[in-house]
Amino acid sequence: MLLAQSRHPADRERLLVEVVDLCDAAEADALRSPVARELVGAVFMKLVAEAERDIRRRLAEKIGPAPWAPPALVNVLALDEIEIAAPVIASSPVLQDHDLIRMLVECTLDHQIAIARRGRLGAPVIEAILKQEEPAVLTALAGNDTAELTPSAMERLVEHSRKIAAMRSPLARHPRLSSDMAQRLYLWVGQSLRSALIGRFRLDPEIMDAELALAVREAHAAIDGLPPAQARSDAEREAMEARLVEKLAEGDQLKPGYLLRALREGRLTLFVAALAKLGGFEPEHIRRAIDSDRPELLGLACAAIGVDRGVFPTILEAVRALNHGRPGGGAEGQRRAAGAFGPFDADIAGMAFRQAVKSV
């Protein structure tokens, strides 16, 4: 009572510490009742409202990991200066995903970075960070090994690292990085990180250097303001892509999943070369199929190499986006294309494709 009556900062700090220790020592059930929680919250809010900055900072450090902490108090401290807010943001189990998402919108960049570093960050908060596309926050998220990153979220982080160099080093060490993502990341990192990726994922240096050479040529074309087809002859580009596909095949790294990767990177001719190699088709036949108004032809080619029926709509949409809306046929054509994945073997789909494409 004497401490409560005193206005001296040291007494106020001691009072806060004593109340925190009292709550820490209390039985968990004793602080769960609505009456107890309301009382504890009212006491702390009264004390914090009159507390100086250093006292609030020490309180945040003490109360950060406390499961009994009043939500109102935790949110007040989390919205304070970053030195006060950081321990609460980092460790408070009271903060919920909706609290963190609101703070991403309302708080400073330092607060957002602290949120991205929070342990076991949930998927809704990660999605909010990815949508904001703030480089410093994305870099902090890339270095958070405990965040609940889905493969899709990791893909987006790797794609962001194309432009944000600071993300590359933490991503190269990230435990959720897959071999396919590592191959993409390889194109944008320095020599030391390339060596680390090769060692960790056992990548073939010749294959990766061939991909790198192709990417460099594409980048030079973009710098010159020219599309790749104008920057060099079609024959030269296709020859490079054919060599890359051959190296991938020799290293047993050419899989159906590579088709989506090529499309995501906007490399339609590489998609054509890879699909032709995987199915043993003529590249010219693949080009005929994607330039036609019969998407079922592309469906047959994909079915022949084991592409999943559920993945094909994504492939078709991506090809159309890169190929001026072709293959045509609209929604009806897409329905016909789904029939290419009927109840028959991949070999039959391949024979049907070879037969049908000759009439195009």
N, C-alpha and C positions, 0 to 999 in steps of 0.2 A: 504494500500500500504506500509505503514511503517512496519507493521508486516511481510509482504511478503518479504521485503528487509532484514529483520533481520535474522541472523543465530543463535541467542540465543535460546536454547532449550525451554525456557519458552515462548518466543514469538511464536515459531513454534507450540507449544501445543495450545496457545491461538488462533492462526490463524485457526488451524484445528477445534477447538470447535466452533469458530464463523461461519465457513463455514457450519458445520453440523447444527447449529441452523438456519442459513439462509435457508438451504434446508428443514429443518423441518417446517419452517414457510411458505414456498412457497406453492402455489396452486398445487394440485396433477397433473393437466394437464400441468402445466408449466415444469415439469420434465419428461414428457413422450415423448416429441419430440426427434427424433434421435440426433439432433444438441445439445440440452440441455444435454442429457444423455452423449454424447461423451465429451462435455466440462467439465461437473462435474467429470466424470471419469478421464479425463486427469489431472485436478487440484489435485484430491485426490492422484492419483498414483504418481505424482511429489512430493507431500508433504510427503507421506508415505515412499518413497524411501530414503528420507533423515532424517526420524524421528528416534529418539532413542526408545529403547525398552519400556520404561514407557509411552511414548507418543502413541506408537502403541497400547498398552494395553488400555489406556483410550479411544482412538478412537474406538477400537473394542467394548467397553462397550456402547459407545454412538450410534454407527452405527448399532449394532446388530439387533434390531427390526425394522430398517427403511426400508420401502418398496421401497423407491426411491434409495437405495444404489446401486452404480455401480457394476454389477456382477464381473468384473475383480478385483475390490478392495475387495469385499467380499471373493472371492476365495483366494486372496493373504493373507488376514488376517486369513482365516480358515486353511491355510497351515503353519502358523507361529507357534511359540512355543505354547504349550497347554494353558498357562495362557492367551495368547492373543487370541488364536483360540476359546477357550471354549464359551465365550458369543455369538460369531457369529454362531458357530455350533448349539448352543442351541436354538437360537431364530430367526435367519435370514430367512425371507420369500423368499429371493432371491435365496438361495441354493435349487437346484432341486435334484431329486432322483439320476440322473446320476452324479451330483457333489459328492454326499455323497458316492455313490458306488465306484467312483474313489478314494476317500479319504480312504475308507476301505482297498484298495489294496496298496496305496502308503504311507500312514501316519503311525505314531507311534501307539502303543497300547493305549496310553492315548487318542489320537484323536478318535480311534475306539470306545472306551468306551463312550466318549462324544456323538458320533453319536447314539449309542444304547440307550442313555438316552434322545435323542431329542424328544420333544413333538409331538404327532400325527405322528409318524414315519410311512412311507408308506410301502406297501407290497413288492415292489421290493427291497427296502433296507433291510427289514427284511429277505427276502429270501437270500440275499447276506451274511448277518450275519450268518444265519443258515448253509450255505454251508461252511463258513470258520471254524466253530466249535471251535472258540477261547474261552476257558472257561470264562475268565474275561469279554469278550464282551457279551457272552450268559447270564452271571449273571446280567449284567447291563440291558440287554433287558428284562429279567424275571422280573425286578423291575420297568419296564416302563408301568404303568397302562394305558397310553394313546395311546400306539402303536397300529396300526391297525392289530392286530394279528387275523388271521383266525383260525378256529378250528384245521385245519391241522398243522399250525405253533405252536399252543399251544401244540398239541400232541407231536411234535418234541422237544419242550422245556422240557416237562415233561419227555420224554425219556432220554434226555441229563442229567436231574437231577439225574438219576440213578447213574451216575459216578461223577457228579459235586455237591458236598454237598452244596455249597454256594447258589445254585439256589433254593433249596427246600423251604426255608422260604418265599422268595418273591412270589414264585409260589403258596404256600398254601394260600396266602392272595389275589392273583390276581383275579380281578372281572370276567375275562373270563374263569376261571377254571370251568370245568363241573364236575358233580357228578362222571361220569365214570373216568375222569382224576384224581379226588381226590382219588378214590379207588386205583389207581395204585400208586399215590404219597405216599399214606399211608404206603406202604410197605417199603419205604426208609427213612422216617423221624423219628425224635425222639418222645418221649412220649408227650411232650407239644404240638407239631404240630399235632400229632394224635388226641389229645383231641379237638384241634381247628377244624380239619377236620370233626370229628364226630359231633360236635355241629353245624357247618355251613351247612353240607349236610345231617344231620340226618342219618348217616351211622349206621348200626347195628354192635356194637362192637364184637359180637360173630362171625359174618360173616367175619369181617375184620381180627380178630385174627386167624381164620382158614386159610384165605389166607396168612397171615403173616407166619404162621407155615409152610405151604407148600413152600413158597418162601425161607424161611431159610434153609429148607432141600435141595432145589435145589442149593442154594448158597454154602452150605457145600460140596455138590457133586462136584461143579465146582472147589472149592479150592483144593479138593483132586485129581483133574485131571481126574475125572471119569464122564461119562454121567450119568444122573439121574437113568437110568434103571440099571446101574451097582452099583450105590451107595446104593440101597435098592431094594427089590424085587418088581416086577411089581404089585403084589397083594397089597403090602403096599401102593405104590404110588396111585394106582387106588382107594383104600379105602379112602385115604385122599381126593382125588379129588371128589369122590362121596359124601363125607360128606360136602365138600365145596359147591358143586352144590345143595345139599339138603337145606343147610342153605340159599343160595341165593334164591332158589325157595320159601322157607317158608317166607322169607322177601320180596317177590314180587320184587326182584332185578335181577332175571334171565330173561333177554330179548334177542332177536335175536342178538342185537349189541354186546353182550358179546362174541359171537363166534369169531368176528374179533379181539377183545381184546386178547383172548386166543392165537390166531394164531400169532398176532404181538409179543407176548411175547415168542413165540416158544414153546408153551405148547400144543402139538397135542393131547395128551391123555385127557387133560382137555377139549379141543374142542369136542372130541368124547363124553365125559360124559355129557357136556352141551347140545349138539345137541340131544342126546338120551333122556335126561330129558324133553327138550322143546317139542319134538315130541311124547313122550310116546313110543319111540322105544327101542329095545334091544341094549345095547352098542355093542354087538357082531355083530349085523347087520350093524351098522355104520362102524365098523372096516372092515367088508367084503366089504362094498361099497367103502371105500377109498383105499383099497388094490386091487381093481379090475381094469379092463381096460374099465370100463363103467362109465364115470363121470356123465352120466345122472341120475344114482342112487343117487349120492350126491345131484344133482340138485333137484330131487323129494323130498328128505328129507328136503332140505332147503326151497323149495316152500311150503311144508306142515306146516312150522312154521312161514310163512309170510316174509321170507327174500326177499328183493327186487331183481327183475331181474337184475338191473344194478349193484348190489353189488356182485352178485354171481361170476363173473369172478375173482374178487379180492380174494374171499374165495378159489376158485379152485386153483388159482396160489399159494396162501400161503400154502394150504394143500400139493400140489405137491412139493413145496420147502422143506417142513418138512418131507415128506414121500417118498423120493427117486424117485420123478417123478410120483408117483401114486396118484390118479387114472390115468391110461394111456389113450390112445385113441387119443392123439395129438389134432390138431385143429379140426379134424372131430368129435372127441369125445366132444369137447367143443361146437360145433354146435348142436350136439344131446342134450347136457345138457341144452342148451337154450330152447329146446322144452319142458323141464320139467316145464317151467313157462307158459305153454299154457293157453288158456282161460277156465280154470276149477277151481273149488273151492279147497281150501287148504286140505279139508278132502279127496277129490278124489286123490290128490297128495300123501297124507299119505297112503291111501289104495294101490295105485299103487306101492309105495316104498316097503311096507311090502310084497306084492305079488312078485315083481321082485327080491328082494334081496334074497329070499329063493332059487333061482336057481343059485346063485353065489357060 
